């Protein structure tokens, strides 16, 4: 996050559609039974080698929190040296600071 803030990365979000729970069940069942039915297009797309929980799309609230954090960093006009100190702090204290949000000053 600090790297994104330091590089002044601006991003936009777009909505994506996830396969329905029924489609996931049918796709899994076809693979297990070796059925000859054609697979839905979504199963033909390449899968990432990451665990499912690592591929989850952030919620609107999480995206808003990220944008708020970036905006706060930019407003502070943090220097390159200060970003280096902050990154070191996060690296050596990874569990600290998780309770912060945009409303705290």
C-alpha positions, 0 to 999 in steps of 0.5 A, spaced: 500 500 500 505 504 501 508 503 494 502 505 491 501 511 495 508 513 494 507 512 486 501 516 486 497 510 483 490 512 481 485 506 480 478 505 478 474 499 479 469 495 474 464 490 476 465 483 474 460 477 474 461 471 478 459 464 476 452 463 480 453 457 486 449 453 481 453 453 476 459 452 480 456 446 483 454 443 476 461 444 473 464 441 479 459 435 478 461 434 471 468 434 472 467 428 478 463 424 474 466 425 467 460 427 464 460 428 456 456 435 457 459 441 454 463 445 460 460 452 461 465 458 458 467 460 465 470 453 466 474 454 459 478 460 462 485 459 465 485 458 472 490 462 477 495 458 481 493 461 487 488 459 493 481 461 492 481 466 498 487 469 495 483 471 488 477 474 492 475 481 489 475 486 494 468 489 497 466 496 495 468 498 503 475 495 502 476 499 495 474 505 499 478 504 505 484 503 500 482 509 496 482 513 503 488 511 505 492 513 499 488 520 499 491 521 506 498 519 504 498 524 498 495 529 503 501 528 508 506 529 502 510 524 505 518 524 502 521 518 499 525 517 506 519 517 510 516 512 505 522 508 506 521 509 514 514 507 514 515 501 509 521 498 514 516 499 520 510 495 517 515 490 515 518 489 522 511 490 525 506 487 520 500 486 525 500 493 527 496 498 525 490 494 522 485 497 526 486 504 523 481 507 518 479 514 515 476 517 520 482 517 525 486 523 525 
